[in-house]
Amino acid sequence: MSRPAPPGAQIERTQLSWRRTLVSVTAVALLLARLVAVHLPPVPAACAVAAVGLVWAAAVRLVRHRMRTVATPIGRELPVLVGLILLYCAMGTLLLMS
């Protein structure tokens, strides 16, 4: 028979998973920025790096907000999170195709 988890363990695990998500988003942002800087001319590269930075900043803000309010359901923020993920995928695809 297994013992029940101590109170607060689920919240801690959820916060840790959000931190892992933020680390992954940061790694992808850095890789996209490097890809852009190496393969594009200076002016489009600067614009693309700025776009990657803005998406990264939005993801950081969303993750920090979710970590603070982890006891509440995800609700309205789910479409924002999905939108950020799709935006990252679209940027990566466009950069790989260029």
All heavy atoms as an XYZ file, in Angstrom:
730
protein
N       0.837     -1.164      0.000
C       0.000      0.000      0.000
C       0.897      1.247      0.000
O       1.825      1.346      0.768
C      -0.892     -0.036      1.242
C      -1.804      1.150      1.305
S      -2.777      1.204      2.817
C      -4.075      0.096      2.402
N       0.599      2.170     -0.887
C       1.422      3.379     -0.963
C       0.842      4.467     -0.065
O      -0.363      4.545      0.153
C       1.496      3.869     -2.402
O       0.216      4.263     -2.826
N       1.725      5.283      0.425
C       1.299      6.384      1.284
C       0.851      7.555      0.424
O       1.399      7.784     -0.659
C       2.455      6.821      2.164
C       2.821      5.806      3.179
C       3.573      6.502      4.295
N       4.942      6.069      4.301
C       5.998      6.786      4.660
N       5.905      7.973      5.008
N       7.178      6.335      4.683
N      -0.107      8.338      0.901
C      -0.511      9.522      0.136
C       0.609     10.561      0.129
O       1.421     10.630      1.047
C      -1.743     10.033      0.889
C      -1.648      9.449      2.257
C      -0.877      8.152      2.123
N       0.636     11.335     -0.921
C       1.655     12.382     -1.044
C       1.417     13.448      0.031
O       0.279     13.722      0.404
C       1.597     13.016     -2.416
N       2.492     14.039      0.523
C       2.317     15.094      1.528
C       1.595     16.300      0.934
O       1.645     16.529     -0.278
C       3.753     15.459      1.913
C       4.610     14.922      0.844
C       3.870     13.790      0.205
N       0.891     17.044      1.780
C       0.181     18.210      1.262
C       1.147     19.202      0.608
O       2.225     19.450      1.113
C      -0.465     18.833      2.502
C      -0.203     17.905      3.633
C       0.775     16.875      3.190
N       0.741     19.735     -0.501
C       1.581     20.701     -1.209
C       2.522     20.081     -2.219
O       3.165     20.787     -2.989
N       2.626     18.745     -2.250
C       3.558     18.100     -3.179
C       3.109     18.290     -4.621
O       3.935     18.495     -5.510
C       3.691     16.616     -2.857
N       1.810     18.238     -4.857
C       1.316     18.410     -6.217
C       1.610     19.821     -6.727
O       2.028     20.003     -7.863
C      -0.175     18.133     -6.271
C      -0.744     18.277     -7.671
C      -2.221     18.001     -7.722
O      -2.861     17.834     -6.684
N      -2.773     17.974     -8.912
N       1.444     20.807     -5.885
C       1.733     22.189     -6.283
C       3.221     22.340     -6.588
O       3.597     22.973     -7.578
C       1.276     23.162     -5.180
C      -0.238     23.149     -5.088
C       1.798     24.565     -5.433
C      -0.798     23.946     -3.936
N       4.063     21.734     -5.761
C       5.507     21.822     -6.003
C       5.890     21.139     -7.317
O       6.689     21.671     -8.088
C       6.273     21.189     -4.846
C       7.770     21.330     -4.984
C       8.518     20.701     -3.823
O       7.884     20.099     -2.947
O       9.752     20.823     -3.814
N       5.315     19.979     -7.586
C       5.600     19.288     -8.851
C       5.139     20.117    -10.040
O       5.820     20.189    -11.067
C       4.922     17.913     -8.871
C       5.607     16.878     -8.049
C       5.080     15.484     -8.362
N       3.632     15.389     -8.282
C       2.939     15.021     -7.206
N       3.569     14.734     -6.092
N       1.628     14.948     -7.243
N       3.989     20.761     -9.910
C       3.484     21.594    -10.998
C       4.405     22.788    -11.234
O       4.716     23.135    -12.376
C       2.054     22.061    -10.687
O       1.237     20.917    -10.462
C       1.485     22.872    -11.830
N       4.859     23.408    -10.167
C       5.778     24.538    -10.320
C       7.094     24.091    -10.962
O       7.646     24.791    -11.807
C       6.043     25.199     -8.974
C       4.872     26.003     -8.478
C       5.117     26.620     -7.123
O       5.962     26.158     -6.364
N       4.358     27.653     -6.811
N       7.579     22.932    -10.572
C       8.810     22.418    -11.188
C       8.603     22.129    -12.669
O       9.496     22.365    -13.491
C       9.281     21.166    -10.449
C       9.855     21.405     -9.063
C      10.104     20.073     -8.364
C      11.126     22.217     -9.136
N       7.436     21.623    -13.035
C       7.193     21.360    -14.456
C       7.119     22.660    -15.248
O       7.590     22.730    -16.384
C       5.920     20.538    -14.646
O       4.776     21.297    -14.342
N       6.556     23.720    -14.645
C       6.554     25.016    -15.328
C       7.974     25.547    -15.485
O       8.319     26.151    -16.505
C       5.683     26.026    -14.578
C       4.226     25.881    -14.892
C       3.256     25.435    -14.061
C       3.582     26.169    -16.134
N       2.048     25.429    -14.715
C       2.219     25.878    -15.983
C       4.025     26.641    -17.369
C       1.289     26.042    -17.004
C       3.103     26.809    -18.390
C       1.759     26.507    -18.205
N       8.823     25.318    -14.483
C      10.223     25.743    -14.611
C      10.934     24.977    -15.722
O      11.722     25.551    -16.469
C      10.953     25.542    -13.286
C      10.592     26.584    -12.283
C      11.412     26.469    -11.036
N      10.978     27.494    -10.102
C      11.047     27.381     -8.808
N      11.551     26.298     -8.263
N      10.630     28.347     -8.044
N      10.679     23.684    -15.819
C      11.270     22.903    -16.918
C      10.789     23.420    -18.263
O      11.555     23.490    -19.225
C      10.933     21.423    -16.765
C      11.722     20.716    -15.710
C      11.540     19.210    -15.807
N      10.142     18.794    -15.765
C       9.466     18.497    -14.662
N      10.059     18.580    -13.487
N       8.205     18.114    -14.729
N       9.515     23.778    -18.336
C       8.980     24.340    -19.572
C       9.696     25.629    -19.918
O      10.054     25.860    -21.084
C       7.467     24.597    -19.419
O       6.822     23.356    -19.127
C       6.884     25.210    -20.675
N       9.935     26.473    -18.938
C      10.630     27.738    -19.180
C      12.067     27.503    -19.640
O      12.559     28.195    -20.532
C      10.606     28.608    -17.927
C      11.187     30.000    -18.081
C      10.457     30.769    -19.173
C      11.095     30.740    -16.771
N      12.736     26.515    -19.070
C      14.094     26.183    -19.514
C      14.069     25.712    -20.964
O      14.916     26.109    -21.775
C      14.727     25.123    -18.582
C      15.990     24.547    -19.181
C      15.004     25.723    -17.229
N      13.088     24.899    -21.330
C      12.975     24.428    -22.712
C      12.696     25.582    -23.670
O      13.292     25.655    -24.754
C      11.851     23.398    -22.830
O      12.113     22.291    -22.022
N      11.795     26.480    -23.279
C      11.478     27.631    -24.133
C      12.713     28.511    -24.307
O      12.989     29.008    -25.404
C      10.295     28.426    -23.532
C      10.148     29.786    -24.185
C       9.016     27.637    -23.677
N      13.486     28.689    -23.252
C      14.704     29.486    -23.336
C      15.719     28.839    -24.267
O      16.345     29.523    -25.085
C      15.311     29.677    -21.936
O      14.336     30.318    -21.109
C      16.560     30.514    -21.981
N      15.871     27.530    -24.178
C      16.807     26.828    -25.064
C      16.384     26.960    -26.520
O      17.213     27.225    -27.400
C      16.902     25.356    -24.663
N      15.106     26.811    -26.791
C      14.620     26.951    -28.168
C      14.820     28.382    -28.658
O      15.226     28.605    -29.810
C      13.134     26.531    -28.260
C      12.534     26.920    -29.593
C      13.000     25.035    -28.042
N      14.567     29.360    -27.807
C      14.752     30.764    -28.205
C      16.213     31.038    -28.542
O      16.514     31.711    -29.537
C      14.278     31.694    -27.094
N      17.119     30.523    -27.735
C      18.543     30.731    -28.014
C      18.963     30.042    -29.309
O      19.734     30.604    -30.100
C      19.384     30.235    -26.844
C      19.282     31.070    -25.560
C      20.003     30.373    -24.420
C      19.833     32.457    -25.792
N      18.470     28.838    -29.535
C      18.807     28.133    -30.776
C      18.244     28.848    -32.000
O      18.925     28.960    -33.029
C      18.295     26.690    -30.722
C      19.039     25.766    -29.758
C      18.317     24.434    -29.642
C      20.475     25.564    -30.213
N      16.999     29.336    -31.893
C      16.423     30.085    -33.015
C      17.192     31.377    -33.270
O      17.448     31.743    -34.429
C      14.956     30.404    -32.740
C      13.961     29.275    -32.949
C      12.582     29.710    -32.499
C      13.929     28.838    -34.392
N      17.561     32.073    -32.216
C      18.319     33.322    -32.382
C      19.672     33.042    -33.035
O      20.111     33.796    -33.909
C      18.504     34.005    -31.028
N      20.331     31.972    -32.634
C      21.619     31.633    -33.245
C      21.443     31.255    -34.710
O      22.223     31.666    -35.569
C      22.271     30.474    -32.500
C      23.637     30.131    -33.069
C      24.275     28.991    -32.315
N      25.602     28.724    -32.773
C      25.892     28.004    -33.855
N      24.935     27.499    -34.587
N      27.153     27.805    -34.197
N      20.403     30.479    -35.013
C      20.126     30.087    -36.392
C      19.893     31.311    -37.266
O      20.421     31.412    -38.375
C      18.903     29.163    -36.426
C      18.478     28.634    -37.780
C      19.513     27.645    -38.302
C      17.124     27.982    -37.684
N      19.140     32.261    -36.750
C      18.854     33.487    -37.486
C      20.123     34.295    -37.691
O      20.399     34.778    -38.791
C      17.804     34.324    -36.720
C      17.735     35.731    -37.239
C      16.456     33.667    -36.823
N      20.913     34.448    -36.652
C      22.122     35.270    -36.736
C      23.132     34.700    -37.721
O      23.852     35.445    -38.374
C      22.746     35.399    -35.351
N      23.162     33.395    -37.855
C      24.146     32.763    -38.743
C      23.685     32.757    -40.197
O      24.493     32.962    -41.106
C      24.426     31.311    -38.259
C      25.235     30.534    -39.270
C      25.139     31.343    -36.926
N      22.388     32.573    -40.441
C      21.923     32.309    -41.803
C      21.212     33.459    -42.501
O      20.878     33.335    -43.674
C      20.994     31.092    -41.803
C      21.710     29.822    -41.462
N      22.639     29.247    -42.304
C      21.653     29.036    -40.366
C      23.112     28.148    -41.739
N      22.539     28.003    -40.556
N      20.964     34.557    -41.831
C      20.261     35.667    -42.476
C      21.146     36.906    -42.531
O      22.051     37.062    -41.716
C      18.975     36.001    -41.715
C      17.835     34.990    -41.775
C      16.654     35.490    -40.969
C      17.404     34.716    -43.193
N      20.879     37.789    -43.487
C      21.597     39.074    -43.518
C      21.293     39.876    -42.245
O      20.314     39.622    -41.552
C      21.031     39.779    -44.757
C      20.352     38.734    -45.547
C      19.985     37.630    -44.620
N      22.122     40.872    -41.947
C      22.015     41.587    -40.658
C      20.653     42.206    -40.341
O      20.156     42.058    -39.229
C      23.080     42.671    -40.759
C      24.060     42.157    -41.748
C      23.285     41.321    -42.717
N      20.032     42.899    -41.289
C      18.776     43.586    -40.969
C      17.637     42.597    -40.704
O      16.951     42.691    -39.678
C      18.406     44.598    -42.080
C      17.038     45.195    -41.830
C      19.466     45.685    -42.161
N      17.389     41.619    -41.596
C      16.332     40.640    -41.268
C      16.665     39.819    -40.024
O      15.767     39.440    -39.267
C      16.260     39.742    -42.502
C      16.888     40.503    -43.599
C      17.885     41.407    -42.951
N      17.952     39.576    -39.798
C      18.346     38.810    -38.613
C      17.995     39.584    -37.346
O      17.504     39.002    -36.381
C      19.836     38.500    -38.647
N      18.225     40.882    -37.346
C      17.896     41.691    -36.168
C      16.391     41.688    -35.909
O      15.952     41.576    -34.752
C      18.398     43.120    -36.361
N      15.606     41.781    -36.975
C      14.144     41.745    -36.818
C      13.690     40.381    -36.290
O      12.828     40.292    -35.413
C      13.456     42.046    -38.140
S      13.711     43.734    -38.704
N      14.258     39.314    -36.820
C      13.879     37.967    -36.389
C      14.305     37.710    -34.944
O      13.564     37.098    -34.164
C      14.477     36.929    -37.321
N      15.495     38.170    -34.573
C      15.947     38.005    -33.185
C      15.035     38.792    -32.246
O      14.697     38.318    -31.151
C      17.424     38.428    -33.026
C      17.809     38.545    -31.566
C      18.331     37.430    -33.733
N      14.602     39.974    -32.663
C      13.669     40.750    -31.845
C      12.339     40.012    -31.688
O      11.763     39.996    -30.593
C      13.451     42.125    -32.467
N      11.856     39.396    -32.769
C      10.610     38.633    -32.690
C      10.757     37.440    -31.756
O       9.869     37.159    -30.940
C      10.191     38.174    -34.084
N      11.884     36.733    -31.854
C      12.132     35.604    -30.955
C      12.175     36.095    -29.510
O      11.607     35.468    -28.615
C      13.448     34.879    -31.336
C      13.869     33.901    -30.262
C      13.300     34.167    -32.668
N      12.818     37.230    -29.291
C      12.895     37.786    -27.944
C      11.531     38.172    -27.385
O      11.251     37.947    -26.205
N      10.680     38.727    -28.227
C       9.338     39.099    -27.772
C       8.511     37.872    -27.414
O       7.806     37.856    -26.397
C       8.624     39.923    -28.847
C       9.113     41.351    -29.009
C       8.444     42.014    -30.207
C       8.841     42.145    -27.747
N       8.588     36.842    -28.244
C       7.847     35.610    -27.945
C       8.387     34.972    -26.664
O       7.632     34.496    -25.812
C       7.910     34.631    -29.134
C       7.303     33.295    -28.772
C       7.203     35.221    -30.342
N       9.707     34.987    -26.506
C      10.315     34.429    -25.297
C       9.852     35.208    -24.056
O       9.514     34.615    -23.035
C      11.836     34.447    -25.408
C      12.506     33.978    -24.166
C      12.690     32.693    -23.764
C      13.062     34.802    -23.141
N      13.330     32.677    -22.552
C      13.578     33.953    -22.143
C      13.182     36.178    -22.973
C      14.194     34.432    -21.000
C      13.795     36.645    -21.831
C      14.285     35.786    -20.860
N       9.840     36.532    -24.161
C       9.410     37.356    -23.025
C       7.946     37.080    -22.676
O       7.591     37.022    -21.487
C       9.609     38.833    -23.344
N       7.104     36.897    -23.684
C       5.696     36.562    -23.420
C       5.586     35.204    -22.736
O       4.777     35.026    -21.811
C       4.907     36.582    -24.720
N       6.388     34.247    -23.167
C       6.366     32.923    -22.547
C       6.846     33.002    -21.100
O       6.269     32.361    -20.214
C       7.230     31.952    -23.344
N       7.881     33.783    -20.846
C       8.377     33.947    -19.467
C       7.298     34.564    -18.593
O       7.056     34.104    -17.470
C       9.660     34.812    -19.441
C      10.017     35.231    -18.031
C      10.809     34.064    -20.086
N       6.637     35.565    -19.099
C       5.575     36.223    -18.318
C       4.449     35.250    -18.018
O       3.943     35.195    -16.895
C       5.042     37.423    -19.090
C       4.018     38.208    -18.329
C       3.671     39.504    -19.059
N       2.756     40.290    -18.282
C       1.435     40.278    -18.437
N       0.895     39.508    -19.365
N       0.669     41.026    -17.699
N       4.043     34.468    -19.007
C       2.974     33.507    -18.805
C       3.374     32.429    -17.793
O       2.601     32.085    -16.892
C       2.576     32.863    -20.130
C       1.483     31.801    -20.046
C       0.170     32.439    -19.625
C       1.335     31.091    -21.367
N       4.584     31.910    -17.909
C       5.039     30.861    -16.997
C       5.145     31.404    -15.568
O       4.726     30.739    -14.614
C       6.381     30.262    -17.475
C       7.020     29.412    -16.399
C       6.161     29.435    -18.735
N       5.668     32.593    -15.414
C       5.769     33.184    -14.064
C       4.385     33.395    -13.465
O       4.169     33.147    -12.284
C       6.551     34.482    -14.120
C       8.031     34.252    -14.382
C       8.758     35.541    -14.393
N       8.585     36.175    -13.084
C       9.562     36.703    -12.397
N      10.773     36.713    -12.889
N       9.344     37.262    -11.238
N       3.446     33.832    -14.295
C       2.080     34.024    -13.809
C       1.474     32.681    -13.392
O       0.821     32.580    -12.350
C       1.229     34.689    -14.884
C      -0.201     34.826    -14.498
N      -0.623     35.680    -13.507
C      -1.307     34.181    -14.949
C      -1.931     35.581    -13.381
N      -2.374     34.670    -14.236
N       1.687     31.657    -14.190
C       1.145     30.334    -13.860
C       1.780     29.771    -12.596
O       1.117     29.106    -11.812
C       1.357     29.349    -15.010
C       0.429     29.519    -16.166
C      -1.027     29.493    -15.778
N      -1.400     28.286    -15.061
C      -2.466     28.175    -14.290
N      -3.272     29.171    -14.115
N      -2.729     27.045    -13.666
N       3.062     30.035    -12.386
C       3.713     29.532    -11.182
C       3.159     30.208     -9.930
O       3.064     29.587     -8.880
C       5.223     29.720    -11.271
C       5.878     28.721    -12.198
S       7.635     28.983    -12.411
C       8.231     28.907    -10.756
N       2.786     31.472    -10.046
C       2.224     32.176     -8.904
C       0.799     31.725     -8.593
O       0.374     31.732     -7.460
C       2.227     33.686     -9.147
C       3.544     34.317     -8.772
C       3.482     35.826     -8.881
N       4.091     36.171    -10.160
C       3.526     36.852    -11.132
N       2.309     37.311    -10.989
N       4.152     37.102    -12.250
N       0.047     31.358     -9.628
C      -1.357     30.996     -9.455
C      -1.576     29.520     -9.757
O      -2.566     29.150    -10.363
C      -2.242     31.846    -10.383
O      -1.850     31.607    -11.730
C      -2.140     33.314    -10.049
N      -0.670     28.674     -9.326
C      -0.714     27.260     -9.682
C      -1.915     26.546     -9.063
O      -2.360     25.536     -9.575
C       0.609     26.568     -9.320
C       0.730     26.348     -7.831
C       0.765     25.269    -10.063
N      -2.472     27.052     -7.999
C      -3.605     26.391     -7.356
C      -4.900     26.573     -8.142
O      -5.867     25.866     -7.912
C      -3.778     26.916     -5.943
N      -4.923     27.512     -9.087
C      -6.133     27.745     -9.881
C      -6.029     27.009    -11.209
O      -4.934     26.774    -11.710
C      -6.323     29.249    -10.153
O      -5.191     29.721    -10.868
C      -6.463     30.016     -8.859
N      -7.144     26.625    -11.813
C      -7.099     25.942    -13.109
C      -6.539     26.847    -14.207
O      -6.568     28.067    -14.094
C      -8.555     25.581    -13.395
C      -9.341     26.010    -12.231
C      -8.473     26.762    -11.290
N      -6.043     26.228    -15.269
C      -5.372     26.983    -16.330
C      -6.337     27.883    -17.097
O      -5.973     28.955    -17.528
C      -4.592     26.040    -17.263
C      -3.610     26.836    -18.093
C      -5.513     25.250    -18.141
C      -2.545     26.013    -18.728
N      -7.567     27.485    -17.280
C      -8.627     28.329    -17.833
C      -8.279     29.126    -19.067
O      -7.962     28.591    -20.116
N      -8.336     30.462    -18.947
C      -8.179     31.347    -20.102
C      -6.762     31.388    -20.641
O      -6.548     31.835    -21.752
C      -8.587     32.768    -19.727
C     -10.035     32.905    -19.355
C     -10.359     34.306    -19.001
N      -9.445     34.766    -17.949
C      -9.502     35.932    -17.368
N     -10.429     36.778    -17.707
N      -8.642     36.271    -16.429
N      -5.776     30.956    -19.889
C      -4.397     31.057    -20.347
C      -4.000     29.938    -21.304
O      -2.976     30.016    -21.955
C      -3.450     31.083    -19.155
C      -3.605     32.354    -18.372
C      -3.213     32.164    -16.936
O      -2.804     31.059    -16.574
O      -3.333     33.124    -16.170
N      -4.799     28.890    -21.388
C      -4.468     27.789    -22.285
C      -4.373     28.240    -23.739
O      -3.400     27.909    -24.420
C      -5.462     26.642    -22.122
C      -5.174     25.399    -22.946
C      -3.805     24.832    -22.571
C      -6.254     24.367    -22.747
N      -5.333     29.020    -24.267
C      -5.175     29.482    -25.654
C      -3.918     30.325    -25.868
O      -3.285     30.250    -26.925
C      -6.433     30.313    -25.905
C      -7.419     29.823    -24.916
C      -6.629     29.397    -23.720
N      -3.533     31.111    -24.881
C      -2.315     31.914    -24.993
C      -1.098     31.007    -25.070
O      -0.209     31.198    -25.901
C      -2.191     32.892    -23.805
C      -0.867     33.629    -23.844
C      -3.351     33.862    -23.797
N      -1.057     29.994    -24.224
C       0.051     29.048    -24.225
C       0.132     28.299    -25.553
O       1.211     28.166    -26.135
C      -0.089     28.071    -23.062
C       1.038     27.083    -22.850
C       2.335     27.832    -22.561
C       0.704     26.152    -21.713
N      -0.995     27.843    -26.048
C      -1.018     27.143    -27.335
C      -0.599     28.089    -28.452
O       0.154     27.711    -29.352
C      -2.422     26.553    -27.603
C      -2.543     26.022    -29.017
C      -2.726     25.448    -26.602
N      -1.037     29.331    -28.391
C      -0.642     30.314    -29.396
C       0.859     30.559    -29.403
O       1.484     30.666    -30.462
N       1.468     30.648    -28.216
C       2.919     30.843    -28.136
C       3.666     29.636    -28.714
O       4.654     29.800    -29.429
C       3.346     31.078    -26.688
C       3.017     32.434    -26.105
C       3.326     32.455    -24.616
C       3.797     33.519    -26.824
N       3.185     28.448    -28.418
C       3.825     27.248    -28.955
C       3.718     27.221    -30.467
O       4.692     26.931    -31.174
C       3.211     25.991    -28.317
C       3.590     25.914    -26.834
C       3.651     24.730    -29.051
C       2.843     24.869    -26.059
N       2.544     27.538    -30.998
C       2.375     27.571    -32.458
C       3.225     28.658    -33.095
O       3.779     28.459    -34.187
C       0.898     27.772    -32.804
C      -0.020     26.595    -32.499
C      -1.463     26.963    -32.785
C       0.395     25.367    -33.285
N       3.364     29.792    -32.433
C       4.203     30.864    -32.955
C       5.661     30.440    -33.014
O       6.363     30.707    -33.994
C       4.047     32.116    -32.096
C       4.693     33.391    -32.610
C       4.178     33.736    -34.000
C       4.412     34.532    -31.655
N       6.135     29.741    -31.964
C       7.497     29.202    -31.992
C       7.677     28.220    -33.144
O       8.669     28.247    -33.848
C       7.824     28.501    -30.684
C       8.685     29.295    -29.751
C       8.689     29.020    -28.402
C       9.497     30.323    -30.197
C       9.472     29.734    -27.529
C      10.279     31.044    -29.325
C      10.264     30.739    -28.001
O      11.043     31.450    -27.141
N       6.717     27.337    -33.320
C       6.803     26.353    -34.409
C       6.834     27.050    -35.770
O       7.613     26.669    -36.648
C       5.630     25.383    -34.341
S       5.674     24.286    -32.930
N       5.996     28.053    -35.947
C       5.961     28.775    -37.215
C       7.275     29.502    -37.468
O       7.808     29.478    -38.588
C       4.791     29.763    -37.218
N       7.832     30.154    -36.438
C       9.108     30.854    -36.610
C      10.213     29.875    -36.959
O      11.031     30.145    -37.832
C       9.474     31.648    -35.353
C       8.657     32.883    -35.194
S       9.178     34.039    -33.897
C       9.842     33.067    -32.625
N      10.254     28.751    -36.280
C      11.274     27.745    -36.562
C      11.149     27.206    -37.967
O      12.150     27.031    -38.676
N       9.930     26.952    -38.401
C       9.708     26.442    -39.762
C      10.144     27.467    -40.799
O      10.809     27.120    -41.789
C       8.226     26.090    -39.959
O       7.850     25.131    -38.975
C       7.970     25.532    -41.334
N       9.776     28.719    -40.605
C      10.163     29.767    -41.558
C      11.683     29.921    -41.615
O      12.259     30.134    -42.680
C       9.514     31.091    -41.193
C       8.011     31.174    -41.446
C       7.452     32.477    -40.882
C       7.703     31.050    -42.923
N      12.326     29.825    -40.466
C      13.784     29.975    -40.462
C      14.476     28.794    -41.138
O      15.489     28.963    -41.807
C      14.273     30.117    -39.024
C      13.907     31.424    -38.347
C      14.288     31.390    -36.885
C      14.560     32.593    -39.046
N      13.943     27.605    -40.959
C      14.536     26.434    -41.595
C      14.310     26.438    -43.094
O      15.122     25.906    -43.852
C      13.998     25.159    -40.967
C      14.480     24.888    -39.549
C      13.760     23.673    -38.983
C      15.983     24.671    -39.511
N      13.217     27.021    -43.547
C      12.913     27.045    -44.981
C      13.702     28.124    -45.709
O      13.901     28.034    -46.907
C      11.427     27.269    -45.188
C      10.579     26.078    -44.758
S       8.823     26.365    -44.880
C       8.625     26.831    -46.584
N      14.183     29.144    -45.008
C      14.897     30.235    -45.682
C      16.341     29.888    -45.948
O      16.917     28.988    -45.482
C      14.821     31.504    -44.846
O      15.462     31.321    -43.605
